[in-house]
Amino acid sequence: MQLRTKDKIYSLLWNMGTYIEQVKKHNKVNNKPIDPSVLLKANRDIKYIRRLYKDIRRIGYKNYRISREELLELNDLYTLYRIDLDIHPQYEPPRIRIHG
């Protein structure tokens, strides 16, 4: 697995945490009202992502193998839980190192 994939998973984890925080405080994210059932799904999804990230850190990103299906699922989750920083300027995303 490439290091940028690990960074993308970390970014997804941050977005999901911020998404859940916004739903709990305001019942809306990105100026869209959110149904409480979505919060239950988000909590289930963030547990999965946390476990995945811990496994990657434990095994090491170079030795961890991730399937194409998992990557596609992560991309879908990222688009679902992405925080629009133009609407929420109070948040600063995590710094991702540039690897060359």
Helices and strands as residue ranges (DSSP letters): H 3-26, E 28-29, E 32-33, H 36-59, H 68-81
